[in-house]
Amino acid sequence: MNAALLTLAARQGWLRGLAWERVCHAVARHAEISGAPDWLAVETACDWRIRQVDEEALRDALDPLYVDIAVHKAGEYRRKAVLIADMDSTIVQGETLDELAGEAGIKDRIAAITIRAMRGELDFAEALTERVAALAGLEAEALGRTLARTRPMPGAAALVATMRANGAVCWLVSGGFTFFTSAIADRLGFSHQQGNVLEVTGGRLTGKVVPPILDRDAKLDALGRLTAQQETGLDAALAVGDGANDLSMIQAAGMGVAFQAKPAVRKSARFQVNHADLTALLYFQGYRAAEIIRPAR
């Protein structure tokens, strides 16, 4: 495809020595480059002016070298005014529902259903209903214990803090549960959160989700409402997620990123991050290391 700019991103300090030599050879084979790389973060991320690139071939060549790429078309404005993000396995590590199921001793059973749903093999709403039903009777205190074990994905805090400092509005929109989304949004600085609601009666989970269920279509609707509120087009939005229920918003956003995603999601997303952490989304937008805000833990 004809393109104007190539961004490379990797784990911190990875783009050096023999690894960098191999990356340069791969770029030279699959892209027509112009000039030297412009380092956004030394030995970690750079921009490279290009005239054309075989994007698929280059991604395949760099994947074994643990390097992610983004190809930007001429005239695209990279810095986005809106961030809409999935929570589980995107902004936080792991799946909170699976971890909650561990409190009931059925984590493996529930996780197997989660994987199939995220791959798009099962209807999301039906799979969610089935998983939550299996938790009927679990004490509500298990929610707090699960939250205490939940950790942000590396780079998540920096992504939100940096985009907000540069005027972007950040929403957390999840097929998970508001007990978790509200706490994670507060912890990381999202201005809005949306999720599903677990029904709790008498201090125990009833095994039901309060309707309506927030699914793939609801996430796309949230993206539309957010961009409308900010009076921006979809091209000014960055959407990121890992599962099939994120795919509609990923495909609709100007920069839709499949983050450590399931194969079907990666295949259908224009942007992918498979190796670097979430700061790669900042490098994809052209932020430099000196501009990135890293909140204290």
TALINZI-V802646 format. One record per pair of residues at least 12 apart in sequence whose C-alpha atoms are under 10 Angstrom apart, sorted by the first residue. I is the first residue (numbers start at 1). GAP is how many residues later the second one is. Records with the same first field share a line. If there is no record, write none. Layout:
# TALINZI-V802646
I = GAP  GAP
This chain:
# TALINZI-V802646
1 = 30  50  51  52  53  54  55  70  72
2 = 29  30  48  49  50  51  52  53  69  70  71  72
3 = 28  29  46  47  48  49  50  51  52  68  69  70  71  72
4 = 29  30  44  45  46  47  48  49  67  68  69  70  71  72
5 = 28  29  42  43  44  45  46  47  48  65  66  67  68  69  71
6 = 21  25  27  31  40  41  42  43  44  45  46  47  49  63  64  65  66  67  278
7 = 30  31  32  33  38  39  40  41  42  61  62  63  64  65  273  276  277  278  279
8 = 15  19  29  31  32  36  37  38  39  40  54  59  60  61  62  63  268  272  275  276
9 = 31  32  34  35  36  37  38  57  58  59  60  61  264  266  267  268  270  271  272  273  274  275
10 = 33  34  35  36  55  56  57  58  59  263  264  265  266  267  269  270
11 = 32  33  34  55  56  57  264  265  266  268  269
12 = 29  30  31  32  33  264  265  267
13 = 28  29  30  31  32
14 = 28  29  30  31  51  52  53  262
15 = 26  27  28  29  30  31  50  51  52
16 = 26  27  28
17 = 26
19 = 46  47  48
20 = 23  45  47
22 = 39  40  43
23 = 35  38  39  42  43  44
24 = 13  38
25 = 36
26 = 31  32  33  34  35  36  39
27 = 21  23  26  27  28  30  31  32  34  35
28 = 25  30
29 = 24  25  28  29  32
30 = 22  23  24  25  26  27  28  29  31
31 = 18  19  20  21  22  23  24  26  27
32 = 17  18  19  20  21  22
33 = 15  16  17  18  19  20
34 = 14  15  16  17  18
35 = 13  14  15
36 = 12  13
37 = 12
39 = 244  249  250
40 = 242  243  244  246  247  248  249  250  251
41 = 242  246  247  248  249
42 = 246  247
44 = 23  232  236  239  245
45 = 22  23  24  231  234  235  238  239  241  242  243  244
46 = 23  237  238  240  242
47 = 22  23  24  236  237  239
48 = 23
49 = 23
50 = 21  22
51 = 23
52 = 19  21
53 = 18
54 = 17
55 = 14  15  16
59 = 213
63 = 211  212
64 = 211
65 = 210
66 = 207  208  209  210
67 = 206  207  208  209
68 = 203  204  205  206  207  208  212  216
69 = 202  203  204  205  211  215
70 = 185  187  200  201  202  203  210  211  213  214  215
71 = 199  200  213
72 = 183  199  212  213
76 = 159  160  178
77 = 158  159  177  208  209
78 = 157  158  159  160  176  177  204  205  206  207  208  209
79 = 84  87  89  157  158  159  176  202  203  204  205  206  207  208
80 = 83  86  87  88  89  152  154  155  156  157  158  159  173  174  175  202  205
81 = 82  83  85  86  87  88  89  146  149  150  151  152  153  154  155  156  157
82 = 81  82  85  86  87  88  89  141  144  145  148  150  151  152  153  154  155  156  157  171  172
83 = 76  77  80  81  85  86  87  88  89  107  140  143  144  153  154  155  156  157  170  172  173
84 = 85  86  87  88  89  90  106  108  109  135  136  138  139  142  143  153  154  155  156  157  165  166  169  172
85 = 75  85  86  87  88  89  105  108  134  138  153  154  155  156  157  161  164  165  172
86 = 85  86  87  88  89  90  95  108  109  133  153  154  155  156  157  159  160  163  173
87 = 65  66  85  86  87  88  89  90  93  94  97  98  106  108  153  154  155
88 = 62  64  65  86  87  88  89  92  93  153  154  155
89 = 63  64  152  153  154  170  171  172
90 = 62  63  64  66  150  151  152  153  168  169  170  171  187  188
91 = 60  61  62  63  64  65  66  68  69  81  93  94  97  149  150  151  168  187
92 = 58  59  60  61  62  64  92
93 = 56  57  58  59  60  61
94 = 56  57  58  59
95 = 16  19  20  55  81
96 = 47  50  51  53  54  80  81  84  85
97 = 13  14  17  31  34  35  38  46  49  78  79  80  83
98 = 12  13  14  15  16  33  48
99 = 12  43  44  46  47  48  50  51
100 = 32  35  38  42  43  44  45  46  47
101 = 30  31  33  34  37  41  42  45
102 = 33  40  44
103 = 32  35  36  38  39  40  42  43
104 = 30  31  32  33  34  35  38
105 = 30
106 = 25  28  29
109 = 22  25
110 = 17  18  20  21  22  24  25
111 = 20
113 = 14  15  17  18
114 = 13  14  17  129
115 = 128  147
116 = 127  128  146
117 = 126  127  128
118 = 124  125  126  127  128  143  144  145  146  147
119 = 123  124  125  126  142  143  144  145  146
120 = 123  124  125  127  142  143  144  145
121 = 123
122 = 122
123 = 92  93  121  122
124 = 51  89  90  91  92  120  121
125 = 50  84  87  88  89  90  91  120
126 = 87
128 = 47  48  68  80  81  85  87
129 = 78  79  80  84
130 = 77  78
131 = 76  77
132 = 66  67  73  74  75  76  77
133 = 72  73  74  75  76
134 = 71  72  73  74
135 = 69  70  71  72  73
136 = 63  64  68  69  70  71  72
137 = 63  64  65  66  67  68  69  70
138 = 62  65  66  67  68  69
139 = 61  62  63  64  65  66  67
140 = 58  59  60  61  62  63  64  65  66
141 = 62  63  64
142 = 62  63
143 = 36  37  62
144 = 35  36
146 = 34
147 = 32  33  34  36  37
150 = 30  34
151 = 33
152 = 32  35  36
153 = 124  125
154 = 122  123  124  125
155 = 121  122  123  124  125  126  127  139
156 = 32  121  122  123  125  138
157 = 30  31  32  33  121  122  136  137  138  139  140
158 = 30  120  121  124  134  135  136  137  138
159 = 29  118  119  120  121  122  123  124  133  134  135
160 = 25  28  29  30  31  118  119  122  132  133  134  135
161 = 27  28  29  131  132  133  134
162 = 117  120  125  129  130  131  132  133
163 = 119  122  124  129  130
164 = 25  26  27  129
165 = 126  127  128
166 = 125
168 = 62  68  69  70
169 = 21  22  23  57  58  61  68
170 = 15  19  20  21  22  23  56  67  68
171 = 14  18  19  20  21  22  23  51  52  55  68
172 = 12  13  16  17  18  19  20  21  22  23  47  50
173 = 12  19  20  21  22  23  41  42  45  46  47  49  50  68  73
174 = 19  20  21  22  40  41  42  44  45  67  71  72
175 = 19  20  21  22  38  39  40  41  43  44  70  71
176 = 18  19  20  21  22  37  38  39
177 = 17  18  19  20  21  32  37
178 = 15  16  17  18  19  20
179 = 16  17  18  19
180 = 13  15  16
181 = 12  13  14  15
182 = 12  13
187 = 110
188 = 107  109
192 = 34
194 = 20  24  25  28
195 = 18  19  20  23  24
196 = 13  14  15  16  17  18  19
197 = 12  13  14  15  16  17
198 = 12  13
199 = 12
214 = 31
215 = 29  30  31
216 = 27  28  29  30  31  32  33
217 = 28  29  30  31  32
218 = 27  28  30  31
219 = 20  26  27  28  29  30  31
220 = 19  25  26  27  28  29  30  31  32  33
221 = 27  28
222 = 27
223 = 14  15  16  25  26  27  29  30
224 = 13  25  28  29
227 = 26
233 = 20  21
234 = 15  18  19  20  21
235 = 17  18  19  20  21
236 = 17  18  19
237 = 12  13  15  16  17  18  19
238 = 12  14  15  16  17  18  19  43  47
239 = 12  13  14  15  16  17  18  19
240 = 13  15  16  17  18  19  21  29  31  32  33  38  41
241 = 15  16  17  18  19  20  21  24  31
242 = 15  16  17  18  19  20  21  22  23  24  30  31
243 = 15  16  17  18  19  20  21  22  23
244 = 14  17  18  19  20  21  22  24
245 = 20
246 = 12  15  19
247 = 17  18  19  21  22
248 = 17  20  21
250 = 15  18  19  20  21
251 = 14  17  18  19  20
252 = 17
254 = 16
255 = 14  15  16  26  29  30
256 = 12  13  14  15  16
257 = 12  13  14  15  16  24
258 = 12  13  14  15  16
259 = 12  13  14  15  16  17  18  19  21  22
260 = 12  13  14  15  16  17  18
261 = 12  13
271 = 13
279 = 13  15
